[in-house]
Amino acid sequence: MSQKLAGSRIDVLINNAGIYTDDNSNGFGRLDYQAWTHSLVVNTEAPIKMAEAFLPQIKTSDKGLIVNISSLMGSILHRSSKAALNAAMKSLAIELKNQSVGVLTFHPGWVKTDMGGPNALIDAEQSVAGMRTLIENFSLDQSGSFVKYDGTPMPW
Ligand SMILES: NC(=O)c1ccc[n+]([C@@H]2O[C@H](COP(=O)([O-])OP(=O)(O)OC[C@H]3O[C@@H](n4cnc5c(N)ncnc54)[C@H](OP(=O)(O)O)[C@@H]3O)[C@@H](O)[C@H]2O)c1
């Protein structure tokens, strides 16, 4: 795909895809290590791979921003894969700052989606509207930060 888009400009790359493989049947004592590995591949490695693949297109933009939809939520598998994502993206932010490429990582809130379920606290419109505003107002000095969809800093 990156080769197909060679010569294109990407202003904002959004790494949104994610999986939630924890469930009551595979908690501590019955951990599913295959599911955990799958979580790490999709939730941690894939966003880094996307950034690596599309960096040439991102660098041609004045905006040049990599956005990650991470999480504070979940049990061992999900939370650990997202914590690893946060750490990897923090490192990437440091590495890319002198190339004027920013990295911004979000906790989207508990959102009513297939993953979040019907009891979640907010709908997708509210979560996305908040993140869009923060993306629009992003400046490079914020690179490497992990924030909630409404801009609240997330300690982790
Ligand atoms: N909803 C929440 O409360 C919540 C809270 C914290 C964080 N998040 C994060 O928000 C992001 C979006 O989640 P969501 O709530 O919208 O979940 P969702 O309803 O389950 O949607 C997940 C999306 O990820 C895609 N995806 C999963 N595995 C993929 C793969 N291997 N390759 C390509 N695409 C893949 C799915 O595509 P297909 O439909 O084609 O499978 C789907 O579009 C995720 O990173 C999630 O961890 C969500």
The ligand as an SDF file (V2000), in Angstrom:
LIG
                    3D

 48 52  0  0  0  0  0  0  0  0999 V2000
  -14.7020    1.2700   22.2920 N   0  0  0  0  0  0  0  0  0  0  0  0
  -14.0330    1.5590   23.3950 C   0  0  0  0  0  0  0  0  0  0  0  0
  -14.6140    1.7640   24.4830 O   0  0  0  0  0  0  0  0  0  0  0  0
  -12.5430    1.6870   23.3480 C   0  0  0  0  0  0  0  0  0  0  0  0
  -11.8780    2.0310   24.5390 C   0  0  0  0  0  0  0  0  0  0  0  0
  -10.5030    2.1770   24.5140 C   0  0  0  0  0  0  0  0  0  0  0  0
   -9.8120    2.0080   23.3250 C   0  0  0  0  0  0  0  0  0  0  0  0
  -10.4660    1.6710   22.1740 N   0  0  0  0  0  0  0  0  0  0  0  0
   -9.6830    1.5310   20.9510 C   0  0  0  0  0  0  0  0  0  0  0  0
  -10.3080    2.2250   19.8980 O   0  0  0  0  0  0  0  0  0  0  0  0
   -9.9610    1.5990   18.6490 C   0  0  0  0  0  0  0  0  0  0  0  0
  -11.2310    1.3760   17.8480 C   0  0  0  0  0  0  0  0  0  0  0  0
  -12.0080    0.4150   18.5630 O   0  0  0  0  0  0  0  0  0  0  0  0
  -13.5950    0.2570   18.4110 P   0  0  0  0  0  0  0  0  0  0  0  0
  -14.1950    0.5050   19.7250 O   0  0  0  0  0  0  0  0  0  0  0  0
  -14.0870    0.9990   17.1990 O   0  0  0  0  0  0  0  0  0  0  0  0
  -13.6040   -1.3220   18.1700 O   0  0  0  0  0  0  0  0  0  0  0  0
  -14.4090   -2.2060   17.1250 P   0  0  0  0  0  0  0  0  0  0  0  0
  -15.8030   -1.7270   17.0690 O   0  0  0  0  0  0  0  0  0  0  0  0
  -14.1560   -3.6220   17.5550 O   0  0  0  0  0  0  0  0  0  0  0  0
  -13.6470   -1.9150   15.7680 O   0  0  0  0  0  0  0  0  0  0  0  0
  -12.3080   -2.3190   15.6130 C   0  0  0  0  0  0  0  0  0  0  0  0
  -11.8410   -1.9740   14.2330 C   0  0  0  0  0  0  0  0  0  0  0  0
  -10.4880   -2.4570   14.0860 O   0  0  0  0  0  0  0  0  0  0  0  0
  -10.4050   -3.1680   12.8500 C   0  0  0  0  0  0  0  0  0  0  0  0
   -9.4040   -4.2380   12.9340 N   0  0  0  0  0  0  0  0  0  0  0  0
   -9.2520   -5.1370   13.9300 C   0  0  0  0  0  0  0  0  0  0  0  0
   -8.2350   -5.9930   13.6390 N   0  0  0  0  0  0  0  0  0  0  0  0
   -7.7390   -5.6030   12.4360 C   0  0  0  0  0  0  0  0  0  0  0  0
   -6.6880   -6.0840   11.6020 C   0  0  0  0  0  0  0  0  0  0  0  0
   -5.9250   -7.1340   11.9600 N   0  0  0  0  0  0  0  0  0  0  0  0
   -6.4670   -5.4390   10.4260 N   0  0  0  0  0  0  0  0  0  0  0  0
   -7.2360   -4.3910   10.0670 C   0  0  0  0  0  0  0  0  0  0  0  0
   -8.2340   -3.8820   10.8130 N   0  0  0  0  0  0  0  0  0  0  0  0
   -8.4930   -4.4960   11.9850 C   0  0  0  0  0  0  0  0  0  0  0  0
  -11.7910   -3.7380   12.6350 C   0  0  0  0  0  0  0  0  0  0  0  0
  -11.9640   -3.9950   11.2750 O   0  0  0  0  0  0  0  0  0  0  0  0
  -13.0430   -5.1200   10.7930 P   0  0  0  0  0  0  0  0  0  0  0  0
  -14.3780   -4.6020   11.1740 O   0  0  0  0  0  0  0  0  0  0  0  0
  -12.7900   -5.1790    9.3260 O   0  0  0  0  0  0  0  0  0  0  0  0
  -12.6790   -6.3560   11.5420 O   0  0  0  0  0  0  0  0  0  0  0  0
  -12.6830   -2.6080   13.1390 C   0  0  0  0  0  0  0  0  0  0  0  0
  -12.9010   -1.6540   12.1090 O   0  0  0  0  0  0  0  0  0  0  0  0
   -9.2120    0.3120   19.0130 C   0  0  0  0  0  0  0  0  0  0  0  0
   -7.8220    0.5000   18.8680 O   0  0  0  0  0  0  0  0  0  0  0  0
   -9.5720    0.0980   20.4760 C   0  0  0  0  0  0  0  0  0  0  0  0
   -8.6050   -0.6350   21.1950 O   0  0  0  0  0  0  0  0  0  0  0  0
  -11.8140    1.5150   22.1760 C   0  0  0  0  0  0  0  0  0  0  0  0
  1  2  1  0
  2  3  2  0
  2  4  1  0
  4  5  1  0
  4 48  2  0
  5  6  2  0
  6  7  1  0
  7  8  2  0
  8  9  1  0
  8 48  1  0
  9 10  1  0
  9 46  1  0
 10 11  1  0
 11 12  1  0
 11 44  1  0
 12 13  1  0
 13 14  1  0
 14 15  2  0
 14 16  1  0
 14 17  1  0
 17 18  1  0
 18 19  2  0
 18 20  1  0
 18 21  1  0
 21 22  1  0
 22 23  1  0
 23 24  1  0
 23 42  1  0
 24 25  1  0
 25 26  1  0
 25 36  1  0
 26 27  1  0
 26 35  1  0
 27 28  2  0
 28 29  1  0
 29 30  1  0
 29 35  2  0
 30 31  1  0
 30 32  2  0
 32 33  1  0
 33 34  2  0
 34 35  1  0
 36 37  1  0
 36 42  1  0
 37 38  1  0
 38 39  2  0
 38 40  1  0
 38 41  1  0
 42 43  1  0
 44 45  1  0
 44 46  1  0
 46 47  1  0
M  CHG  2   8   1  16  -1
M  END
$$$$
